[in-house]
């Protein structure tokens, strides 16, 4: 069983912090800002998006978060 870790990112429209699970953030599925309803997602078709590298980053973040008291 994997523990789902959350993070937050600023909405590019209104600046409100959006709480989101790392898994959802990296999945490419859309999510929205609770304040202004802007819809966001990571475009996995972007030439700058490297899925293997993003998985490594995700695992590193999960490991760091898991080690915090």
C-alpha positions as CSV (number, residue, x, y, z in Angstrom):
1,X,0.0,0.0,0.0
2,X,1.4,3.4,-0.9
3,X,0.8,6.4,1.2
4,X,-0.4,9.3,-0.8
5,X,1.7,12.5,-0.2
6,X,0.3,16.0,-0.9
7,X,2.0,19.1,-2.0
8,X,0.8,22.5,-3.0
9,X,1.5,24.7,-6.0
10,X,0.4,28.3,-6.7
11,X,-2.4,28.9,-9.1
12,X,-1.0,30.7,-12.1
13,X,-4.2,32.8,-12.3
14,X,-4.9,34.0,-8.8
15,X,-1.9,32.8,-6.7
16,X,-3.9,30.7,-4.3
17,X,-2.0,27.6,-3.1
18,X,-3.6,24.4,-4.6
19,X,-3.3,21.3,-2.4
20,X,-2.8,18.3,-4.6
21,X,-1.4,14.8,-4.3
22,X,1.9,14.2,-6.0
23,X,0.4,11.2,-7.8
24,X,-2.4,13.3,-9.3
25,X,0.0,16.2,-10.1
26,X,2.3,13.8,-12.0
27,X,-0.4,11.8,-13.6
28,X,-1.2,14.5,-16.1
29,X,-4.9,14.5,-15.1
30,X,-6.5,17.9,-14.8
31,X,-7.2,19.5,-11.5
32,X,-8.6,23.0,-10.6
33,X,-8.1,25.9,-8.3
34,X,-10.7,26.0,-5.5
35,X,-10.6,29.8,-5.6
36,X,-10.9,30.8,-9.3
37,X,-11.7,27.4,-10.9
38,X,-8.7,27.6,-13.3
39,X,-8.2,24.1,-14.7
40,X,-4.5,22.9,-14.7
41,X,-2.6,19.8,-15.7
42,X,1.0,18.8,-16.6
43,X,1.1,18.1,-20.3
44,X,2.8,14.8,-20.7
45,X,3.2,15.4,-24.5
46,X,5.3,18.4,-23.9
47,X,8.8,18.0,-25.3
48,X,10.2,19.1,-21.9
49,X,8.3,16.4,-20.0
50,X,10.3,13.3,-19.3
51,X,8.1,10.8,-17.5
52,X,10.9,8.7,-16.2
53,X,12.6,11.7,-14.7
54,X,9.3,13.0,-13.2
55,X,8.8,9.6,-11.6
56,X,12.3,9.9,-10.0
57,X,11.5,13.4,-8.8
58,X,8.2,12.1,-7.3
59,X,9.9,9.3,-5.5
60,X,12.6,11.6,-4.1
61,X,10.0,14.0,-2.8
62,X,8.0,11.2,-1.3
63,X,11.1,9.9,0.5
64,X,12.0,13.4,1.8
65,X,8.4,14.0,3.0
66,X,8.3,10.6,4.6
67,X,11.4,11.3,6.6
68,X,10.0,14.5,8.2
69,X,8.8,14.2,11.8
